[in-house]
Amino acid sequence: MITKKIHLDEKDMPKKWYNIIPDMPVAPPPPLNPGTGKPLGPEELAPIFPMSLIEQEMSTENWIDIPEEIMDIYRLWRPTPLFRAYHLEEYLGTPARIYYKYEGASPAGSHKTNTAIAQAYYNKKEGVKRLATETGAGQWGSALSLGCKMLGLECTVYMVKVSYHQKPYRRSMIRTWGSEVIASPSNRTAAGRSILEVTPDSPGTLGIAISEAVEDAVGRDDTKYALGSVLNHVMLHQTIIGQEVRDQLKMVGDKPNVIIGCCGGGSNFAGIAFPFMPDRASGEDIRFIAVEPSSCPTLTKGVYAYDYGDTAKMTPLLPMYTLGHDFVPPGIHAGGLRYHGMSPLVSLLQKEGIVEGRAYPQNPVFEAAITFARVEGFIPAPETAHAVKAVFDEALRCKEEGREEVIVFNFSGHGHFDMAAYDAYLDGDLVDYSYPEEMIAESLKKLPKIDLG
Ligand SMILES: *Cc1c(COP(=O)(O)O)cnc(C)c1O
């Protein structure tokens, strides 16, 4: 009998998060204060984040204990299963062994719950009563809504307007778990009102929604802000994924040669990849592929520079690959991958040649996703589908080269609330936007002029 899903026992769940910062090949440049251009001190972040998360953001400890209360909630769905994709291997006729880590098992249906629970916990512990956040397609908003309910916090979610209307069921999830959800740009904030004055029918962007949520948090004593990706502490919380994968692969005597994740702000990719990076440094044959949409090609066509995380320039300046803070990507269905920036850690690892960025247009991505659903059963989120496409290409390369490599990818979430996107593909209505070269060039002109060496 062959094992299709590899289960790790609850009692063997990793008890620490892995912090890659001390193991980075070069020290990450610091975030900067947007006003002074000087490195940001922890106290400057205190109006928007609780101190324990700021400490994690800047920590140089390799391992950080996961508090028991978080472990207790994680055990509702963790450890998640690791599947061996036998059907897909057979379908592709590849000698490669393919595994996927099923993060769709969480109550909100994606990996985002891993950091949502942690962020709600640390805010609660420091006496915060309410969180404000943004969400694109709604995965982060729904995950944080759940996290806040479980830890007893209130939560307001600014949801990018186009997704608010396109993804009504994620909006319903946010409300079901007790949070307030507002279409962004909104009249609630100065940032929202200034956009609406110029563009009353603005579909919104993540950059605008972040501005609204930060403004909300700064304006109230009882409220802090939460971000679902990009920042170091978010990457940290996701590393439980890769650590579980390592233990699960050990159970079947395998080691990865290729690790693949889709990349919006970088967190699910970091979560599966970071725990394996020391193996590469010590000489193991292992590659890391980060997959993004060609219409929002941050890693493959962006520049490595200091930029704002949001449109209204309220956030610190982060050193990252960026398409420019006012770049508005085309309305592709993988809403979670429509962000102009990228995790500074993932960015630096690509700059150092350790991470390989790769971009695909949405039609081949959905073609791969549908094939995956037909042979393996599970329906990937449109974001996850980008990773699936790269898995197909890597497995076919192994076939051509006759190599028995081990390919592992992060199945970051299921697509059950994204079926309109599948309909669009099946009806032949999905557009492959050409790479928005002029828009990106225009937007990159507005980068702050700060030398990154
Ligand atoms: C949000 C999301 C992503 C993209 O965000 P990352 O921070 O890059 O992981 C990918 N997949 C799913 C299912 C998501 O919800």
The ligand as an ORCA input file, in Angstrom:
! r2SCAN-3c Opt
* xyz 0 1
  C      -2.923     35.852      0.361
  C      -2.678     34.592     -0.365
  C      -1.521     34.412     -1.144
  C      -0.500     35.482     -1.338
  O       0.090     36.007     -0.196
  P       1.545     35.606      0.289
  O       1.817     36.498      1.436
  O       2.488     35.853     -0.872
  O       1.487     34.181      0.662
  C      -1.340     33.192     -1.745
  N      -2.243     32.192     -1.639
  C      -3.376     32.343     -0.923
  C      -4.334     31.214     -0.862
  C      -3.625     33.534     -0.255
  O      -4.721     33.663      0.475
*
